[in-house]
């Protein structure tokens, strides 16, 4: 029997997953996730797409925003082909279009913008939320198993497994409760081992993590929990704005909220803070939320 991977091995596998393989001019291949099966995690496609686009812009231009649409589900049995169109290179801004394809079909479209570092007006009106520190919380996957056993919830197996990213959520029990609660969710997260110093890697890891907690926030005011067989969820569109430099191997706080859900869709938005209080990124997402008892 093989031993479980160490945190260092899991993080190395994540970094490799986001290291794009060139396949000709402005074409890249995204690797398969080790031990992956079934549907590709949406955050993987977002992260690989921005990593591929970053390979085509000058080093002095950093990604500041991306906007993407998921068109089809990906299959973990096959790699993903990423094709880049260089739509614009101006004096300080570059724009790229990314098409992610698998077996000849488009699964994601993305536009991304990159900017030279420039000084200008600066302010931040949002403060770091006052929540328990990550040291006061246990890792999420360890808390979900006894929660499922205590409540009888049938959770997807992947929710009960360790990953390269350490997630520690404040309102975890509310997320999986049949008792409606306010649609606000706070999660600390960081990789379990040090990442390379390349800031492009840290942006890709944040993009990877950004699809993890948003949509489930939209189910919190209802008697259905995302991650159980009663509710089917899938990302439709996803946007990220990168504001400040950060390290994804140091604690970041992800605050997500859902101001609206309806018509089998849920809308969520999120703010990601460094531990020193800086707002380093903002995200927004709309996804499908389908009650399976309605057919």
ABEGO torsion letter per residue (X at the ends): XBBBBBAAAAAAAAAAAABBBBAEBGBBBBBBBBGBBEBBBAAAAAAAAAAAAAAABBAABBBABBBBBBABBBBAABBBBBBBBBABBBAABBBBBBBBBBGGBBABBBBBBBBBBBBBBBBBABBBBBBBBAAABBBAAAAAAAAAAAAGBBBBAAAABBBABBBBBAAAAAAABABBBBBBBBBBBBBABBBBABAAAAAAAAAAAAAAAAAAAAAAABABBBGBAABBBBBABBBBBBABBBBAABBBBBBBBBABBEGGBBBBBBBBBBAAGBBABBBBBBBBBBBAAAX
